[in-house]
Amino acid sequence: PYTTMSGRMMGQRYLNGITVRIDENAPSAAVEQSIINLLKMRHGTEDFFTINTDTIRQSIEKTTATMTLLISAIAVISLIV
C-alpha cells in the first residue's frame, strides 16, 4: 500500500494528499462535503483542505466568456471606427 511505501522509502507516516474522481453525474459539491465530513470524523479536527477542480473549471469558463465578450466589443467598435 501507499502508506507502507511512504513510510519505508521517505520516512513519512502520513499522506500528503489524496485524489478523488467522481462520476460525471454526481454533484461535485455534495461529494466534496461528504468527503470533508468523513475526514473531520476520522481526524477529529479539520487539519486538511480540499480543492474542487469543478469550481476552478467553472471560474475559467466564466472568465473565458467575459474575455470573449470584451474582444467582441472591441472588434465591433473597431469596425465602426
mmCIF file of the N, C-alpha and C atoms, coordinates in Angstrom:
data_MODEL
# 
_entry.id   MODEL 
# 
loop_
_atom_site.group_PDB 
_atom_site.id 
_atom_site.type_symbol 
_atom_site.label_atom_id 
_atom_site.label_alt_id 
_atom_site.label_comp_id 
_atom_site.label_asym_id 
_atom_site.label_entity_id 
_atom_site.label_seq_id 
_atom_site.pdbx_PDB_ins_code 
_atom_site.Cartn_x 
_atom_site.Cartn_y 
_atom_site.Cartn_z 
_atom_site.occupancy 
_atom_site.B_iso_or_equiv 
_atom_site.pdbx_formal_charge 
_atom_site.auth_seq_id 
_atom_site.auth_comp_id 
_atom_site.auth_asym_id 
_atom_site.auth_atom_id 
_atom_site.pdbx_PDB_model_num 
ATOM 1   N N  . PRO A 1 1  ? 0.819   -1.213 0.000   1.00 0.00 ? 1  PRO A N  1 
ATOM 2   C CA . PRO A 1 1  ? 0.000   0.000  0.000   1.00 0.00 ? 1  PRO A CA 1 
ATOM 3   C C  . PRO A 1 1  ? 0.855   1.267  0.000   1.00 0.00 ? 1  PRO A C  1 
ATOM 4   N N  . TYR A 1 2  ? 0.203   2.340  -0.294  1.00 0.00 ? 2  TYR A N  1 
ATOM 5   C CA . TYR A 1 2  ? 0.868   3.640  -0.398  1.00 0.00 ? 2  TYR A CA 1 
ATOM 6   C C  . TYR A 1 2  ? 1.551   4.034  0.903   1.00 0.00 ? 2  TYR A C  1 
ATOM 7   N N  . THR A 1 3  ? 0.874   3.834  2.033   1.00 0.00 ? 3  THR A N  1 
ATOM 8   C CA . THR A 1 3  ? 1.441   4.263  3.315   1.00 0.00 ? 3  THR A CA 1 
ATOM 9   C C  . THR A 1 3  ? 2.683   3.466  3.682   1.00 0.00 ? 3  THR A C  1 
ATOM 10  N N  . THR A 1 4  ? 2.726   2.187  3.325   1.00 0.00 ? 4  THR A N  1 
ATOM 11  C CA . THR A 1 4  ? 3.907   1.368  3.596   1.00 0.00 ? 4  THR A CA 1 
ATOM 12  C C  . THR A 1 4  ? 5.103   1.882  2.812   1.00 0.00 ? 4  THR A C  1 
ATOM 13  N N  . MET A 1 5  ? 4.909   2.126  1.528   1.00 0.00 ? 5  MET A N  1 
ATOM 14  C CA . MET A 1 5  ? 5.981   2.649  0.689   1.00 0.00 ? 5  MET A CA 1 
ATOM 15  C C  . MET A 1 5  ? 6.436   4.015  1.197   1.00 0.00 ? 5  MET A C  1 
ATOM 16  N N  . SER A 1 6  ? 5.487   4.855  1.524   1.00 0.00 ? 6  SER A N  1 
ATOM 17  C CA . SER A 1 6  ? 5.806   6.200  2.001   1.00 0.00 ? 6  SER A CA 1 
ATOM 18  C C  . SER A 1 6  ? 6.600   6.138  3.307   1.00 0.00 ? 6  SER A C  1 
ATOM 19  N N  . GLY A 1 7  ? 6.217   5.255  4.195   1.00 0.00 ? 7  GLY A N  1 
ATOM 20  C CA . GLY A 1 7  ? 6.904   5.123  5.473   1.00 0.00 ? 7  GLY A CA 1 
ATOM 21  C C  . GLY A 1 7  ? 8.302   4.563  5.332   1.00 0.00 ? 7  GLY A C  1 
ATOM 22  N N  . ARG A 1 8  ? 8.456   3.549  4.515   1.00 0.00 ? 8  ARG A N  1 
ATOM 23  C CA . ARG A 1 8  ? 9.762   2.907  4.365   1.00 0.00 ? 8  ARG A CA 1 
ATOM 24  C C  . ARG A 1 8  ? 10.725  3.713  3.505   1.00 0.00 ? 8  ARG A C  1 
ATOM 25  N N  . MET A 1 9  ? 10.243  4.270  2.423   1.00 0.00 ? 9  MET A N  1 
ATOM 26  C CA . MET A 1 9  ? 11.118  4.959  1.489   1.00 0.00 ? 9  MET A CA 1 
ATOM 27  C C  . MET A 1 9  ? 11.403  6.406  1.898   1.00 0.00 ? 9  MET A C  1 
ATOM 28  N N  . MET A 1 10 ? 10.405  7.081  2.452   1.00 0.00 ? 10 MET A N  1 
ATOM 29  C CA . MET A 1 10 ? 10.546  8.508  2.714   1.00 0.00 ? 10 MET A CA 1 
ATOM 30  C C  . MET A 1 10 ? 10.484  8.859  4.200   1.00 0.00 ? 10 MET A C  1 
ATOM 31  N N  . GLY A 1 11 ? 10.182  7.906  5.039   1.00 0.00 ? 11 GLY A N  1 
ATOM 32  C CA . GLY A 1 11 ? 10.101  8.182  6.466   1.00 0.00 ? 11 GLY A CA 1 
ATOM 33  C C  . GLY A 1 11 ? 8.854   8.940  6.880   1.00 0.00 ? 11 GLY A C  1 
ATOM 34  N N  . GLN A 1 12 ? 7.862   9.010  6.015   1.00 0.00 ? 12 GLN A N  1 
ATOM 35  C CA . GLN A 1 12 ? 6.611   9.708  6.333   1.00 0.00 ? 12 GLN A CA 1 
ATOM 36  C C  . GLN A 1 12 ? 5.587   8.712  6.857   1.00 0.00 ? 12 GLN A C  1 
ATOM 37  N N  . ARG A 1 13 ? 4.821   9.156  7.824   1.00 0.00 ? 13 ARG A N  1 
ATOM 38  C CA . ARG A 1 13 ? 3.757   8.310  8.351   1.00 0.00 ? 13 ARG A CA 1 
ATOM 39  C C  . ARG A 1 13 ? 2.385   8.935  8.094   1.00 0.00 ? 13 ARG A C  1 
ATOM 40  N N  . TYR A 1 14 ? 2.317   9.794  7.122   1.00 0.00 ? 14 TYR A N  1 
ATOM 41  C CA . TYR A 1 14 ? 1.058   10.455 6.788   1.00 0.00 ? 14 TYR A CA 1 
ATOM 42  C C  . TYR A 1 14 ? 0.976   10.622 5.272   1.00 0.00 ? 14 TYR A C  1 
ATOM 43  N N  . LEU A 1 15 ? -0.215  10.905 4.798   1.00 0.00 ? 15 LEU A N  1 
ATOM 44  C CA . LEU A 1 15 ? -0.426  11.141 3.371   1.00 0.00 ? 15 LEU A CA 1 
ATOM 45  C C  . LEU A 1 15 ? -0.281  12.622 3.071   1.00 0.00 ? 15 LEU A C  1 
ATOM 46  N N  . ASN A 1 16 ? 0.370   12.940 1.977   1.00 0.00 ? 16 ASN A N  1 
ATOM 47  C CA . ASN A 1 16 ? 0.444   14.335 1.535   1.00 0.00 ? 16 ASN A CA 1 
ATOM 48  C C  . ASN A 1 16 ? -0.851  14.762 0.882   1.00 0.00 ? 16 ASN A C  1 
ATOM 49  N N  . GLY A 1 17 ? -1.542  13.842 0.256   1.00 0.00 ? 17 GLY A N  1 
ATOM 50  C CA . GLY A 1 17 ? -2.781  14.190 -0.413  1.00 0.00 ? 17 GLY A CA 1 
ATOM 51  C C  . GLY A 1 17 ? -3.464  12.970 -0.986  1.00 0.00 ? 17 GLY A C  1 
ATOM 52  N N  . ILE A 1 18 ? -4.713  13.142 -1.301  1.00 0.00 ? 18 ILE A N  1 
ATOM 53  C CA . ILE A 1 18 ? -5.475  12.103 -1.979  1.00 0.00 ? 18 ILE A CA 1 
ATOM 54  C C  . ILE A 1 18 ? -6.204  12.751 -3.149  1.00 0.00 ? 18 ILE A C  1 
ATOM 55  N N  . THR A 1 19 ? -6.457  11.977 -4.159  1.00 0.00 ? 19 THR A N  1 
ATOM 56  C CA . THR A 1 19 ? -7.212  12.445 -5.313  1.00 0.00 ? 19 THR A CA 1 
ATOM 57  C C  . THR A 1 19 ? -8.460  11.590 -5.427  1.00 0.00 ? 19 THR A C  1 
ATOM 58  N N  . VAL A 1 20 ? -9.597  12.242 -5.594  1.00 0.00 ? 20 VAL A N  1 
ATOM 59  C CA . VAL A 1 20 ? -10.866 11.537 -5.709  1.00 0.00 ? 20 VAL A CA 1 
ATOM 60  C C  . VAL A 1 20 ? -11.466 11.853 -7.065  1.00 0.00 ? 20 VAL A C  1 
ATOM 61  N N  . ARG A 1 21 ? -11.832 10.833 -7.795  1.00 0.00 ? 21 ARG A N  1 
ATOM 62  C CA . ARG A 1 21 ? -12.523 11.014 -9.074  1.00 0.00 ? 21 ARG A CA 1 
ATOM 63  C C  . ARG A 1 21 ? -13.959 10.531 -8.873  1.00 0.00 ? 21 ARG A C  1 
ATOM 64  N N  . ILE A 1 22 ? -14.910 11.377 -9.276  1.00 0.00 ? 22 ILE A N  1 
ATOM 65  C CA . ILE A 1 22 ? -16.316 11.025 -9.086  1.00 0.00 ? 22 ILE A CA 1 
ATOM 66  C C  . ILE A 1 22 ? -16.987 10.832 -10.439 1.00 0.00 ? 22 ILE A C  1 
ATOM 67  N N  . ASP A 1 23 ? -18.146 10.195 -10.404 1.00 0.00 ? 23 ASP A N  1 
ATOM 68  C CA . ASP A 1 23 ? -18.946 10.005 -11.602 1.00 0.00 ? 23 ASP A CA 1 
ATOM 69  C C  . ASP A 1 23 ? -19.384 11.367 -12.132 1.00 0.00 ? 23 ASP A C  1 
ATOM 70  N N  . GLU A 1 24 ? -19.423 11.515 -13.439 1.00 0.00 ? 24 GLU A N  1 
ATOM 71  C CA . GLU A 1 24 ? -19.757 12.824 -14.012 1.00 0.00 ? 24 GLU A CA 1 
ATOM 72  C C  . GLU A 1 24 ? -21.178 13.272 -13.692 1.00 0.00 ? 24 GLU A C  1 
ATOM 73  N N  . ASN A 1 25 ? -22.056 12.345 -13.308 1.00 0.00 ? 25 ASN A N  1 
ATOM 74  C CA . ASN A 1 25 ? -23.432 12.707 -12.961 1.00 0.00 ? 25 ASN A CA 1 
ATOM 75  C C  . ASN A 1 25 ? -23.587 13.069 -11.485 1.00 0.00 ? 25 ASN A C  1 
ATOM 76  N N  . ALA A 1 26 ? -22.560 12.822 -10.690 1.00 0.00 ? 26 ALA A N  1 
ATOM 77  C CA . ALA A 1 26 ? -22.635 13.113 -9.259  1.00 0.00 ? 26 ALA A CA 1 
ATOM 78  C C  . ALA A 1 26 ? -22.410 14.605 -9.019  1.00 0.00 ? 26 ALA A C  1 
ATOM 79  N N  . PRO A 1 27 ? -23.175 15.196 -8.098  1.00 0.00 ? 27 PRO A N  1 
ATOM 80  C CA . PRO A 1 27 ? -22.971 16.621 -7.784  1.00 0.00 ? 27 PRO A CA 1 
ATOM 81  C C  . PRO A 1 27 ? -21.663 16.807 -7.012  1.00 0.00 ? 27 PRO A C  1 
ATOM 82  N N  . SER A 1 28 ? -20.724 17.531 -7.598  1.00 0.00 ? 28 SER A N  1 
ATOM 83  C CA . SER A 1 28 ? -19.382 17.634 -7.014  1.00 0.00 ? 28 SER A CA 1 
ATOM 84  C C  . SER A 1 28 ? -19.386 18.304 -5.641  1.00 0.00 ? 28 SER A C  1 
ATOM 85  N N  . ALA A 1 29 ? -20.238 19.299 -5.450  1.00 0.00 ? 29 ALA A N  1 
ATOM 86  C CA . ALA A 1 29 ? -20.273 19.993 -4.156  1.00 0.00 ? 29 ALA A CA 1 
ATOM 87  C C  . ALA A 1 29 ? -20.742 19.055 -3.041  1.00 0.00 ? 29 ALA A C  1 
ATOM 88  N N  . ALA A 1 30 ? -21.739 18.221 -3.335  1.00 0.00 ? 30 ALA A N  1 
ATOM 89  C CA . ALA A 1 30 ? -22.246 17.279 -2.332  1.00 0.00 ? 30 ALA A CA 1 
ATOM 90  C C  . ALA A 1 30 ? -21.205 16.211 -2.003  1.00 0.00 ? 30 ALA A C  1 
ATOM 91  N N  . VAL A 1 31 ? -20.514 15.727 -3.027  1.00 0.00 ? 31 VAL A N  1 
ATOM 92  C CA . VAL A 1 31 ? -19.464 14.726 -2.805  1.00 0.00 ? 31 VAL A CA 1 
ATOM 93  C C  . VAL A 1 31 ? -18.327 15.335 -1.992  1.00 0.00 ? 31 VAL A C  1 
ATOM 94  N N  . GLU A 1 32 ? -17.948 16.562 -2.332  1.00 0.00 ? 32 GLU A N  1 
ATOM 95  C CA . GLU A 1 32 ? -16.888 17.240 -1.585  1.00 0.00 ? 32 GLU A CA 1 
ATOM 96  C C  . GLU A 1 32 ? -17.273 17.387 -0.119  1.00 0.00 ? 32 GLU A C  1 
ATOM 97  N N  . GLN A 1 33 ? -18.510 17.776 0.144   1.00 0.00 ? 33 GLN A N  1 
ATOM 98  C CA . GLN A 1 33 ? -18.958 17.942 1.528   1.00 0.00 ? 33 GLN A CA 1 
ATOM 99  C C  . GLN A 1 33 ? -18.962 16.611 2.266   1.00 0.00 ? 33 GLN A C  1 
ATOM 100 N N  . SER A 1 34 ? -19.340 15.534 1.591   1.00 0.00 ? 34 SER A N  1 
ATOM 101 C CA . SER A 1 34 ? -19.312 14.204 2.210   1.00 0.00 ? 34 SER A CA 1 
ATOM 102 C C  . SER A 1 34 ? -17.887 13.801 2.580   1.00 0.00 ? 34 SER A C  1 
ATOM 103 N N  . ILE A 1 35 ? -16.949 14.090 1.704   1.00 0.00 ? 35 ILE A N  1 
ATOM 104 C CA . ILE A 1 35 ? -15.545 13.770 1.977   1.00 0.00 ? 35 ILE A CA 1 
ATOM 105 C C  . ILE A 1 35 ? -15.034 14.598 3.152   1.00 0.00 ? 35 ILE A C  1 
ATOM 106 N N  . ILE A 1 36 ? -15.386 15.874 3.187   1.00 0.00 ? 36 ILE A N  1 
ATOM 107 C CA . ILE A 1 36 ? -14.987 16.744 4.303   1.00 0.00 ? 36 ILE A CA 1 
ATOM 108 C C  . ILE A 1 36 ? -15.535 16.201 5.618   1.00 0.00 ? 36 ILE A C  1 
ATOM 109 N N  . ASN A 1 37 ? -16.816 15.819 5.616   1.00 0.00 ? 37 ASN A N  1 
ATOM 110 C CA . ASN A 1 37 ? -17.432 15.280 6.832   1.00 0.00 ? 37 ASN A CA 1 
ATOM 111 C C  . ASN A 1 37 ? -16.736 14.001 7.287   1.00 0.00 ? 37 ASN A C  1 
ATOM 112 N N  . LEU A 1 38 ? -16.406 13.120 6.341   1.00 0.00 ? 38 LEU A N  1 
ATOM 113 C CA . LEU A 1 38 ? -15.721 11.870 6.676   1.00 0.00 ? 38 LEU A CA 1 
ATOM 114 C C  . LEU A 1 38 ? -14.339 12.142 7.271   1.00 0.00 ? 38 LEU A C  1 
ATOM 115 N N  . LEU A 1 39 ? -13.579 13.045 6.655   1.00 0.00 ? 39 LEU A N  1 
ATOM 116 C CA . LEU A 1 39 ? -12.244 13.355 7.166   1.00 0.00 ? 39 LEU A CA 1 
ATOM 117 C C  . LEU A 1 39 ? -12.305 14.021 8.539   1.00 0.00 ? 39 LEU A C  1 
ATOM 118 N N  . LYS A 1 40 ? -13.278 14.906 8.756   1.00 0.00 ? 40 LYS A N  1 
ATOM 119 C CA . LYS A 1 40 ? -13.442 15.527 10.078  1.00 0.00 ? 40 LYS A CA 1 
ATOM 120 C C  . LYS A 1 40 ? -13.745 14.467 11.129  1.00 0.00 ? 40 LYS A C  1 
ATOM 121 N N  . MET A 1 41 ? -14.611 13.510 10.771  1.00 0.00 ? 41 MET A N  1 
ATOM 122 C CA . MET A 1 41 ? -14.985 12.455 11.701  1.00 0.00 ? 41 MET A CA 1 
ATOM 123 C C  . MET A 1 41 ? -13.764 11.587 12.037  1.00 0.00 ? 41 MET A C  1 
ATOM 124 N N  . ARG A 1 42 ? -12.966 11.257 11.036  1.00 0.00 ? 42 ARG A N  1 
ATOM 125 C CA . ARG A 1 42 ? -11.797 10.392 11.252  1.00 0.00 ? 42 ARG A CA 1 
ATOM 126 C C  . ARG A 1 42 ? -10.662 11.120 11.974  1.00 0.00 ? 42 ARG A C  1 
ATOM 127 N N  . HIS A 1 43 ? -10.444 12.392 11.659  1.00 0.00 ? 43 HIS A N  1 
ATOM 128 C CA . HIS A 1 43 ? -9.327  13.137 12.245  1.00 0.00 ? 43 HIS A CA 1 
ATOM 129 C C  . HIS A 1 43 ? -9.700  13.798 13.566  1.00 0.00 ? 43 HIS A C  1 
ATOM 130 N N  . GLY A 1 44 ? -10.977 14.110 13.735  1.00 0.00 ? 44 GLY A N  1 
ATOM 131 C CA . GLY A 1 44 ? -11.401 14.820 14.930  1.00 0.00 ? 44 GLY A CA 1 
ATOM 132 C C  . GLY A 1 44 ? -11.157 16.316 14.844  1.00 0.00 ? 44 GLY A C  1 
ATOM 133 N N  . THR A 1 45 ? -10.541 16.751 13.769  1.00 0.00 ? 45 THR A N  1 
ATOM 134 C CA . THR A 1 45 ? -10.256 18.164 13.556  1.00 0.00 ? 45 THR A CA 1 
ATOM 135 C C  . THR A 1 45 ? -10.152 18.412 12.057  1.00 0.00 ? 45 THR A C  1 
ATOM 136 N N  . GLU A 1 46 ? -10.222 19.668 11.681  1.00 0.00 ? 46 GLU A N  1 
ATOM 137 C CA . GLU A 1 46 ? -10.110 19.996 10.257  1.00 0.00 ? 46 GLU A CA 1 
ATOM 138 C C  . GLU A 1 46 ? -8.667  20.415 9.966   1.00 0.00 ? 46 GLU A C  1 
ATOM 139 N N  . ASP A 1 47 ? -7.790  19.425 9.840   1.00 0.00 ? 47 ASP A N  1 
ATOM 140 C CA . ASP A 1 47 ? -6.376  19.673 9.572   1.00 0.00 ? 47 ASP A CA 1 
ATOM 141 C C  . ASP A 1 47 ? -6.029  19.366 8.115   1.00 0.00 ? 47 ASP A C  1 
ATOM 142 N N  . PHE A 1 48 ? -6.932  19.726 7.237   1.00 0.00 ? 48 PHE A N  1 
ATOM 143 C CA . PHE A 1 48 ? -6.779  19.439 5.812   1.00 0.00 ? 48 PHE A CA 1 
ATOM 144 C C  . PHE A 1 48 ? -7.505  20.509 5.020   1.00 0.00 ? 48 PHE A C  1 
ATOM 145 N N  . PHE A 1 49 ? -7.314  20.500 3.713   1.00 0.00 ? 49 PHE A N  1 
ATOM 146 C CA . PHE A 1 49 ? -8.079  21.388 2.846   1.00 0.00 ? 49 PHE A CA 1 
ATOM 147 C C  . PHE A 1 49 ? -8.450  20.623 1.590   1.00 0.00 ? 49 PHE A C  1 
ATOM 148 N N  . THR A 1 50 ? -9.462  21.110 0.907   1.00 0.00 ? 50 THR A N  1 
ATOM 149 C CA . THR A 1 50 ? -9.913  20.464 -0.325  1.00 0.00 ? 50 THR A CA 1 
ATOM 150 C C  . THR A 1 50 ? -9.857  21.466 -1.471  1.00 0.00 ? 50 THR A C  1 
ATOM 151 N N  . ILE A 1 51 ? -9.646  20.933 -2.646  1.00 0.00 ? 51 ILE A N  1 
ATOM 152 C CA . ILE A 1 51 ? -9.691  21.728 -3.870  1.00 0.00 ? 51 ILE A CA 1 
ATOM 153 C C  . ILE A 1 51 ? -10.652 21.028 -4.812  1.00 0.00 ? 51 ILE A C  1 
ATOM 154 N N  . ASN A 1 52 ? -11.679 21.737 -5.220  1.00 0.00 ? 52 ASN A N  1 
ATOM 155 C CA . ASN A 1 52 ? -12.671 21.181 -6.133  1.00 0.00 ? 52 ASN A CA 1 
ATOM 156 C C  . ASN A 1 52 ? -12.366 21.713 -7.531  1.00 0.00 ? 52 ASN A C  1 
ATOM 157 N N  . THR A 1 53 ? -11.873 20.859 -8.398  1.00 0.00 ? 53 THR A N  1 
ATOM 158 C CA . THR A 1 53 ? -11.487 21.310 -9.736  1.00 0.00 ? 53 THR A CA 1 
ATOM 159 C C  . THR A 1 53 ? -12.696 21.703 -10.578 1.00 0.00 ? 53 THR A C  1 
ATOM 160 N N  . ASP A 1 54 ? -13.871 21.228 -10.210 1.00 0.00 ? 54 ASP A N  1 
ATOM 161 C CA . ASP A 1 54 ? -15.073 21.642 -10.932 1.00 0.00 ? 54 ASP A CA 1 
ATOM 162 C C  . ASP A 1 54 ? -15.336 23.130 -10.713 1.00 0.00 ? 54 ASP A C  1 
ATOM 163 N N  . THR A 1 55 ? -15.104 23.607 -9.507  1.00 0.00 ? 55 THR A N  1 
ATOM 164 C CA . THR A 1 55 ? -15.255 25.033 -9.207  1.00 0.00 ? 55 THR A CA 1 
ATOM 165 C C  . THR A 1 55 ? -14.234 25.852 -9.989  1.00 0.00 ? 55 THR A C  1 
ATOM 166 N N  . ILE A 1 56 ? -13.015 25.355 -10.072 1.00 0.00 ? 56 ILE A N  1 
ATOM 167 C CA . ILE A 1 56 ? -11.974 26.041 -10.843 1.00 0.00 ? 56 ILE A CA 1 
ATOM 168 C C  . ILE A 1 56 ? -12.362 26.089 -12.315 1.00 0.00 ? 56 ILE A C  1 
ATOM 169 N N  . ARG A 1 57 ? -12.878 24.975 -12.831 1.00 0.00 ? 57 ARG A N  1 
ATOM 170 C CA . ARG A 1 57 ? -13.301 24.916 -14.233 1.00 0.00 ? 57 ARG A CA 1 
ATOM 171 C C  . ARG A 1 57 ? -14.407 25.928 -14.512 1.00 0.00 ? 57 ARG A C  1 
ATOM 172 N N  . GLN A 1 58 ? -15.369 26.037 -13.602 1.00 0.00 ? 58 GLN A N  1 
ATOM 173 C CA . GLN A 1 58 ? -16.458 26.996 -13.780 1.00 0.00 ? 58 GLN A CA 1 
ATOM 174 C C  . GLN A 1 58 ? -15.927 28.431 -13.794 1.00 0.00 ? 58 GLN A C  1 
ATOM 175 N N  . SER A 1 59 ? -14.971 28.730 -12.950 1.00 0.00 ? 59 SER A N  1 
ATOM 176 C CA . SER A 1 59 ? -14.373 30.071 -12.930 1.00 0.00 ? 59 SER A CA 1 
ATOM 177 C C  . SER A 1 59 ? -13.661 30.372 -14.242 1.00 0.00 ? 59 SER A C  1 
ATOM 178 N N  . ILE A 1 60 ? -12.950 29.390 -14.766 1.00 0.00 ? 60 ILE A N  1 
ATOM 179 C CA . ILE A 1 60 ? -12.254 29.572 -16.043 1.00 0.00 ? 60 ILE A CA 1 
ATOM 180 C C  . ILE A 1 60 ? -13.253 29.798 -17.168 1.00 0.00 ? 60 ILE A C  1 
ATOM 181 N N  . GLU A 1 61 ? -14.360 29.054 -17.158 1.00 0.00 ? 61 GLU A N  1 
ATOM 182 C CA . GLU A 1 61 ? -15.383 29.233 -18.193 1.00 0.00 ? 61 GLU A CA 1 
ATOM 183 C C  . GLU A 1 61 ? -15.989 30.630 -18.136 1.00 0.00 ? 61 GLU A C  1 
ATOM 184 N N  . LYS A 1 62 ? -16.264 31.127 -16.931 1.00 0.00 ? 62 LYS A N  1 
ATOM 185 C CA . LYS A 1 62 ? -16.819 32.477 -16.786 1.00 0.00 ? 62 LYS A CA 1 
ATOM 186 C C  . LYS A 1 62 ? -15.830 33.527 -17.278 1.00 0.00 ? 62 LYS A C  1 
ATOM 187 N N  . THR A 1 63 ? -14.568 33.352 -16.931 1.00 0.00 ? 63 THR A N  1 
ATOM 188 C CA . THR A 1 63 ? -13.538 34.290 -17.375 1.00 0.00 ? 63 THR A CA 1 
ATOM 189 C C  . THR A 1 63 ? -13.407 34.277 -18.888 1.00 0.00 ? 63 THR A C  1 
ATOM 190 N N  . THR A 1 64 ? -13.442 33.093 -19.476 1.00 0.00 ? 64 THR A N  1 
ATOM 191 C CA . THR A 1 64 ? -13.355 32.966 -20.930 1.00 0.00 ? 64 THR A CA 1 
ATOM 192 C C  . THR A 1 64 ? -14.535 33.648 -21.606 1.00 0.00 ? 64 THR A C  1 
ATOM 193 N N  . ALA A 1 65 ? -15.729 33.468 -21.061 1.00 0.00 ? 65 ALA A N  1 
ATOM 194 C CA . ALA A 1 65 ? -16.912 34.113 -21.635 1.00 0.00 ? 65 ALA A CA 1 
ATOM 195 C C  . ALA A 1 65 ? -16.794 35.634 -21.554 1.00 0.00 ? 65 ALA A C  1 
ATOM 196 N N  . THR A 1 66 ? -16.298 36.138 -20.433 1.00 0.00 ? 66 THR A N  1 
ATOM 197 C CA . THR A 1 66 ? -16.119 37.579 -20.274 1.00 0.00 ? 66 THR A CA 1 
ATOM 198 C C  . THR A 1 66 ? -15.094 38.118 -21.262 1.00 0.00 ? 66 THR A C  1 
ATOM 199 N N  . MET A 1 67 ? -13.989 37.412 -21.422 1.00 0.00 ? 67 MET A N  1 
ATOM 200 C CA . MET A 1 67 ? -12.954 37.845 -22.367 1.00 0.00 ? 67 MET A CA 1 
ATOM 201 C C  . MET A 1 67 ? -13.469 37.814 -23.804 1.00 0.00 ? 67 MET A C  1 
ATOM 202 N N  . THR A 1 68 ? -14.259 36.801 -24.142 1.00 0.00 ? 68 THR A N  1 
ATOM 203 C CA . THR A 1 68 ? -14.839 36.716 -25.482 1.00 0.00 ? 68 THR A CA 1 
ATOM 204 C C  . THR A 1 68 ? -15.750 37.904 -25.745 1.00 0.00 ? 68 THR A C  1 
ATOM 205 N N  . LEU A 1 69 ? -16.562 38.255 -24.766 1.00 0.00 ? 69 LEU A N  1 
ATOM 206 C CA . LEU A 1 69 ? -17.451 39.406 -24.895 1.00 0.00 ? 69 LEU A CA 1 
ATOM 207 C C  . LEU A 1 69 ? -16.648 40.693 -25.050 1.00 0.00 ? 69 LEU A C  1 
ATOM 208 N N  . LEU A 1 70 ? -15.599 40.841 -24.273 1.00 0.00 ? 70 LEU A N  1 
ATOM 209 C CA . LEU A 1 70 ? -14.763 42.034 -24.347 1.00 0.00 ? 70 LEU A CA 1 
ATOM 210 C C  . LEU A 1 70 ? -14.090 42.156 -25.716 1.00 0.00 ? 70 LEU A C  1 
ATOM 211 N N  . ILE A 1 71 ? -13.527 41.072 -26.206 1.00 0.00 ? 71 ILE A N  1 
ATOM 212 C CA . ILE A 1 71 ? -12.864 41.096 -27.519 1.00 0.00 ? 71 ILE A CA 1 
ATOM 213 C C  . ILE A 1 71 ? -13.875 41.367 -28.626 1.00 0.00 ? 71 ILE A C  1 
ATOM 214 N N  . SER A 1 72 ? -15.067 40.796 -28.501 1.00 0.00 ? 72 SER A N  1 
ATOM 215 C CA . SER A 1 72 ? -16.113 41.051 -29.498 1.00 0.00 ? 72 SER A CA 1 
ATOM 216 C C  . SER A 1 72 ? -16.516 42.520 -29.502 1.00 0.00 ? 72 SER A C  1 
ATOM 217 N N  . ALA A 1 73 ? -16.638 43.104 -28.312 1.00 0.00 ? 73 ALA A N  1 
ATOM 218 C CA . ALA A 1 73 ? -16.993 44.522 -28.219 1.00 0.00 ? 73 ALA A CA 1 
ATOM 219 C C  . ALA A 1 73 ? -15.908 45.392 -28.845 1.00 0.00 ? 73 ALA A C  1 
ATOM 220 N N  . ILE A 1 74 ? -14.660 45.062 -28.599 1.00 0.00 ? 74 ILE A N  1 
ATOM 221 C CA . ILE A 1 74 ? -13.557 45.816 -29.211 1.00 0.00 ? 74 ILE A CA 1 
ATOM 222 C C  . ILE A 1 74 ? -13.589 45.678 -30.727 1.00 0.00 ? 74 ILE A C  1 
ATOM 223 N N  . ALA A 1 75 ? -13.887 44.478 -31.222 1.00 0.00 ? 75 ALA A N  1 
ATOM 224 C CA . ALA A 1 75 ? -13.953 44.253 -32.671 1.00 0.00 ? 75 ALA A CA 1 
ATOM 225 C C  . ALA A 1 75 ? -15.078 45.066 -33.299 1.00 0.00 ? 75 ALA A C  1 
ATOM 226 N N  . VAL A 1 76 ? -16.233 45.121 -32.645 1.00 0.00 ? 76 VAL A N  1 
ATOM 227 C CA . VAL A 1 76 ? -17.359 45.896 -33.167 1.00 0.00 ? 76 VAL A CA 1 
ATOM 228 C C  . VAL A 1 76 ? -17.005 47.377 -33.203 1.00 0.00 ? 76 VAL A C  1 
ATOM 229 N N  . ILE A 1 77 ? -16.394 47.864 -32.134 1.00 0.00 ? 77 ILE A N  1 
ATOM 230 C CA . ILE A 1 77 ? -16.002 49.278 -32.092 1.00 0.00 ? 77 ILE A CA 1 
ATOM 231 C C  . ILE A 1 77 ? -14.996 49.586 -33.195 1.00 0.00 ? 77 ILE A C  1 
ATOM 232 N N  . SER A 1 78 ? -14.041 48.683 -33.408 1.00 0.00 ? 78 SER A N  1 
ATOM 233 C CA . SER A 1 78 ? -13.037 48.936 -34.448 1.00 0.00 ? 78 SER A CA 1 
ATOM 234 C C  . SER A 1 78 ? -13.653 48.898 -35.842 1.00 0.00 ? 78 SER A C  1 
ATOM 235 N N  . LEU A 1 79 ? -14.686 48.104 -36.050 1.00 0.00 ? 79 LEU A N  1 
ATOM 236 C CA . LEU A 1 79 ? -15.360 48.078 -37.353 1.00 0.00 ? 79 LEU A CA 1 
ATOM 237 C C  . LEU A 1 79 ? -16.151 49.362 -37.593 1.00 0.00 ? 79 LEU A C  1 
ATOM 238 N N  . ILE A 1 80 ? -16.725 49.895 -36.520 1.00 0.00 ? 80 ILE A N  1 
ATOM 239 C CA . ILE A 1 80 ? -17.493 51.134 -36.643 1.00 0.00 ? 80 ILE A CA 1 
ATOM 240 C C  . ILE A 1 80 ? -16.562 52.302 -36.942 1.00 0.00 ? 80 ILE A C  1 
ATOM 241 N N  . VAL A 1 81 ? -15.433 52.334 -36.287 1.00 0.00 ? 81 VAL A N  1 
ATOM 242 C CA . VAL A 1 81 ? -14.469 53.425 -36.468 1.00 0.00 ? 81 VAL A CA 1 
ATOM 243 C C  . VAL A 1 81 ? -13.748 53.187 -37.755 1.00 0.00 ? 81 VAL A C  1 
# 
